[in-house]
Amino acid sequence: MDAKDILGLSKNSFPALEKKSRPHKESHRKPDGISREVYALTGGLPSLMPSIDASHLKKKPPSNEKITWQWLPFSSSARKDNLQLYHWVRIINGVPPTGDYSFAKYNKSVEIIKYTEEEYEKYLTDPMWTKEETDQLFDLCERFDLRFVVIADRFPSSRTVEELKDRYYSVCRAILIARAPSPGDVAAHPVVKEPYNVSQDIERKRALSMVLSQTRQQERRDEEVLIEAKRIAELRMPAKAVQESQLADASNPGAEVTERTIPGETASSPMVVSSTLTDNAAILASLRTLRVYLRTYALDQMVQSASSSAGLRTIKRVEQTLHDLGVNLKPRVPTKAVCTEHLELRKEILTLLNLQKQVQYKEAEGSSFRDGSYGESPGTPKDQPFIPEFMSFGGERVGKKDHKRKVHDIVYNYVILYYLFHSEGEPCAQQ
C-alpha cells in the first residue's frame, strides 16, 4: 500500500502539467547600417544622436578633391592668454581652413558696465559702501558672470546676496541714467524700467523656503483649500455672468423695445437671454473641472442647451436652414471665435423660425376675424333670443368699439412681427 492507495487514486493518474505560455516578444528589425552587436547593446531603443544614413557613409568624394588630415595649431578668440593648441584639421586640395576656432562662438559672457573715478565721485558714492568694495564687487561680477551666490562666497567682507545685488544694480542704473542724453532714452532698459527691490527679493526667498519646508500633511491641506476655493469660484461664475449681463442691459437703455404680449410667443426676451447666459456659464464651469476637453464638445453642449426648449421639428428646420446657407453643422476650424459665431447663428435662426411661426399664427387669426360671422352659433339654444356681440343689455353699441380695438391690436402686432422678421432674418442669411 502506498500513498495513492490511501488517497484512492489510480496508479496511472498523473495531473496534466499546464505549460506556461511565454509572453510574445515583439521582433524589431535591425536597421540598415548598424551591426548586430551594436544593435543588441542598445536593446532596440532609438539612439539619442541622429544616425547617419548608410548611403552617406559609402558615398565617395568627388574625384577632383584631394582630402588629407593634418595636425595643425590653432588659437581661440574666447581665450585672453593667446594659448596655442593643436588638433586634426581636414585639408581639401592642400588648402587649410582659415578663420576663428569654430567653437569660440559658444563662449558667451555678460557685459559689465565700467565706471571712471570721476563718475564714481559724482554719482556712485554711498556711505554703506567704499570704493574698494565696489571695485571688488564689479571684478567678481565680471569673473563669475553675475552668479551672486558664488560672488557672495568669494567676497572678502560679510555681505549678503541681496546687498551685493542691490549695490551692483543701483550702480548700473545710476551710470546708465548719467550717461544718457535724456532720461527717456534709457527708460526702456530693464535695469532702469524694473529696479531691483531688496525687500521683495527677501520676501520671495522666505516664501520659497516655507514652501520647500512643508510636510506632506501641510501640502495636502493646502491642496484641499485650493480645490475648495476653485469650487466656490466656479459656483459664483454663473451668477457673476448674469450680473454682468444685467449691468450691460442697464447701461444701454436705448436698446430696450416695448413689446406686447402675444399668445404662444417664444421670441427672445431679457429673461431668456439671461437664462441662456446662465446655462452657458454653467456648462463652461462644469467643463473646466475636466481641465482638458475639446471645444467642439463644449459647442455641442451649448447647442443642446439652447435647443432644449425647441421641438424636434424645429431643430431639424434649424439644421436644414444651416444646410441651405452652406454652413456646416460643426465648424471645421473650431476656434473660440468661430464657435461663438456658430452658436449665435443658431440662436438667430431659431428666433427667425419662431417669428415666422408667429406671423403665420397672426395671419390665420386675422383671416378668421375677416371671414367670421356674428350669426347664431350651432350651440345656441332655440328658445334663447339672439343678441349681437356688439350690443349690450342697455342698448349701447359698445361691443363694436371693442371689436375695432381688437382688430387694431392684431394689425399692430402683425406689423411689429413683420418688421422683426425682415430685420432679424437678413443678418442670419449674411452669416
Secondary structure, 3 states (H helix, E strand, C coil): CCHHHHHCCCCCCCCCCCCCCCCCCCCCCCCCCCCHHHHHHHCCCCCCCCCCCHHHHCCCCCCCCCEEEEEEEECCCCCCCCCCEEEEEEEECCECCCCCCCCHHHCCCCCCCCCCHHHHHHHCCECCECHHHHHHHHHHHHHHCCCHHHHHHHCCCCCCHHHHHHHHHHHHHHHHHHHCCCHHHHCCCHHHHCCCCHHHHHHHHHHHHHHHCCCHHHHHHHHHHHHHHHHHHHHHHHHHHHHHHHHHHHHCHHHCCCCCCCCCCCCCCHHHHHHHHHHHHHHHHHHHCCCCCCHHHHHHHHHHHHCCCCCHHHHHHHHHHHHHCCCCCCCCCCCHHHHHHHHHHHHHHHHHHHHHHHHHHHHHHHHHHHHCCCCCCCCCCCCCCCCCCCCCCCCCCCHHHHHHHHHHHHHHHHHHHHHHHHHHHHHHHHC
